Amino acid sequence: MTTLVTGATGNTGRHVVAELVRRGERVRALTRNPAAAVGRFPAAVELTAGTHTEPEGLDAALDGVSRLHITVTAGLAEVGPELVRRAVDAGVRRITVVWGGWVGPVEQAVADSGVEWTRLEPQEFMSNALTWVDSIRGEGIVREPYDIPSAVVHEADIGEVAAVALLDGGHAGRAYNLTGPESLTTRERLVILGKAIQRDIAFVPITRSQAIDRLTATGVSPADAEYVIGWYGDPPAAAGTVVDTVEKVVGRPARTFEQWAAEHAARFREDGVAAD
């Protein structure tokens, strides 16, 4: 049987692909530019062109697929239900979906699809720290409006939970809240990153308005920027509350931010080279 992974080169999708391959599964990886993805996955992975936000062009990608992984991203809310319908019509019988932060049209369509489904509800991704790369490398500074605890989760853990839910029984109809093993403030994460790159990193507070302006300058809509910064200003209780879902599903403790920092240290160093 074949599993189609949408957003296969993204933060979580690539980990879903890697874990499925590790477990010997046939994987079809959906990406806008298959040529650019060559070499990023094992040769056994079938690369196919397309995007989950254009489901009308995915008939070939869905052909022969029995399992589907979806990551809810910008632009999917309007067309996601159509993607789910086409997938079910094509013979998909098990779906995992990484939510977009709430149960929206895509998540609801998956739940109403009539096939086995599992919804993954990760809190803040550890990889959000990658937005600090330039300021850390250039100045040794991180500028953020808030310094609140967050139970950040490693993207590889999300990928592994998704693979288990896709391949093993007992996960149908479940919504899994996913966190890392500890709740860390921004300053605490910077201390851990600093140790990994052997450099002190300063935290510099900015205003909410400055944070919104910074986000809109990258092309994010004002409404989305307001939502994102508002979430950080008043996060749900679950965002800072550690749960052991990862350990229960995969059979080992969730990865720590210290592990994540060690894996990505080279990207934060001025010379781009990992320390000895």
Residue pairs with C-beta under 8 A, 6 or more apart in sequence:
1 25
1 26
1 66
1 67
2 26
2 27
2 28
2 46
2 64
2 65
2 66
2 67
3 20
3 25
3 26
3 27
3 28
3 65
3 66
3 67
3 68
3 69
3 166
4 28
4 30
4 61
4 62
4 65
4 67
4 68
4 69
4 87
4 92
5 13
5 16
5 17
5 20
5 27
5 28
5 29
5 30
5 69
6 13
6 30
6 51
6 52
6 68
6 69
6 70
6 71
7 13
7 30
7 31
7 52
7 70
7 71
7 73
8 14
8 16
8 17
8 29
8 30
8 31
8 37
8 41
8 47
9 29
9 31
9 37
9 40
10 71
10 73
11 125
11 127
11 155
12 71
12 98
12 122
12 125
12 155
12 158
12 159
12 162
13 29
13 69
13 71
13 159
14 40
14 41
14 159
15 155
15 156
15 158
15 159
15 160
16 69
16 96
16 158
16 159
16 162
16 163
17 27
17 29
17 41
17 45
17 159
18 41
18 156
18 159
19 156
19 159
19 160
19 162
19 163
20 27
20 163
20 166
20 167
21 27
21 41
21 42
21 44
21 45
23 163
23 167
25 163
25 166
25 167
26 44
26 46
27 41
27 44
27 45
27 46
28 45
28 46
28 47
28 48
28 61
28 65
29 37
29 41
29 45
29 46
29 47
29 48
30 48
30 49
30 50
30 51
30 52
30 58
30 61
31 37
31 47
31 48
31 49
31 50
32 49
32 50
32 51
33 49
34 47
34 48
34 49
37 47
38 47
41 47
48 60
48 61
50 57
50 58
50 61
52 58
52 70
52 71
52 73
52 76
52 80
52 83
53 73
53 75
53 76
53 79
54 79
55 79
55 82
55 83
55 86
56 82
56 86
58 83
58 86
59 86
59 90
62 68
62 86
62 87
62 90
62 91
62 92
63 90
64 91
65 87
65 90
65 91
65 92
66 91
66 92
66 93
66 94
67 92
67 93
67 94
67 95
67 96
67 166
67 167
68 87
68 92
68 94
68 95
68 96
69 95
69 96
69 97
69 98
69 162
69 166
70 76
70 80
70 83
70 84
70 95
70 96
70 97
70 98
70 106
70 110
71 97
71 98
72 80
72 97
72 98
72 99
72 100
72 104
72 106
72 107
73 100
74 224
76 83
76 100
76 106
77 100
77 104
77 105
77 106
78 105
80 105
80 106
80 109
81 105
81 106
81 108
81 109
83 106
84 95
84 106
84 109
84 110
84 113
85 109
85 113
87 95
87 113
88 113
88 114
88 115
92 115
93 115
93 116
94 115
94 116
94 117
94 166
94 172
95 110
95 113
95 115
95 116
95 117
95 118
96 117
96 118
96 119
96 120
96 162
96 165
96 166
97 106
97 107
97 110
97 117
97 118
97 119
97 120
98 120
98 122
98 158
98 162
99 107
99 119
99 120
99 121
99 122
100 106
100 107
101 231
103 111
103 119
107 119
110 117
110 119
111 117
111 119
116 171
116 172
116 173
117 172
117 173
118 162
118 165
118 166
118 171
118 172
118 173
118 174
118 175
118 176
119 174
119 175
119 176
120 158
120 161
120 162
120 165
120 176
120 178
121 175
121 176
121 177
121 178
122 153
122 158
122 178
122 179
123 150
123 151
123 152
123 153
123 177
123 178
123 179
123 238
123 239
124 150
124 151
124 152
124 153
124 239
125 152
125 153
125 155
125 158
126 152
126 153
126 154
126 155
126 180
126 257
126 260
127 155
127 260
128 152
129 189
129 193
129 260
129 261
129 264
130 264
130 267
132 142
132 193
132 268
133 267
133 268
135 141
135 142
135 143
136 142
136 193
136 197
136 199
136 201
136 268
137 268
137 269
137 270
137 272
140 199
140 200
140 201
140 202
141 201
141 202
141 203
141 204
142 186
142 190
142 201
142 202
142 203
142 204
143 204
143 205
143 206
143 210
144 186
144 203
144 205
144 206
144 211
144 232
145 205
145 206
145 207
145 208
145 210
145 211
145 229
145 232
145 233
146 186
146 232
146 233
147 185
147 186
147 187
147 203
147 205
148 185
148 186
148 232
148 235
148 240
149 183
149 184
149 185
149 240
150 183
150 184
150 185
150 186
150 235
150 239
150 240
151 179
151 180
151 182
151 183
151 184
151 239
151 240
151 241
151 242
151 243
152 179
152 180
152 184
152 189
152 257
153 178
153 179
153 180
153 246
153 254
154 180
154 254
154 255
154 256
154 257
154 259
154 260
156 255
157 178
157 180
157 246
157 250
157 254
157 255
158 178
160 246
160 250
161 176
161 178
161 245
161 246
161 249
161 250
164 171
164 249
164 250
165 171
165 174
165 176
165 249
171 249
176 245
176 249
177 238
177 243
177 245
178 243
178 245
178 246
179 238
179 241
179 242
179 243
179 245
179 246
179 254
180 242
180 246
180 254
180 255
180 256
180 257
181 242
181 253
181 254
181 255
181 256
182 242
182 256
182 257
183 240
183 241
183 242
184 192
184 257
186 203
187 203
189 257
189 261
190 201
190 202
190 203
191 201
192 257
192 258
192 261
193 201
193 261
193 265
193 268
194 200
194 201
195 261
196 258
196 261
196 262
196 265
196 268
196 275
197 265
197 268
197 269
197 275
198 275
199 269
199 270
206 214
208 229
208 233
211 229
211 232
212 222
212 225
212 226
212 229
215 224
215 225
215 228
215 229
216 222
216 225
220 228
231 239
244 254
246 253
246 254
247 253
247 254
265 274
265 275
266 272
266 273
266 274
269 275
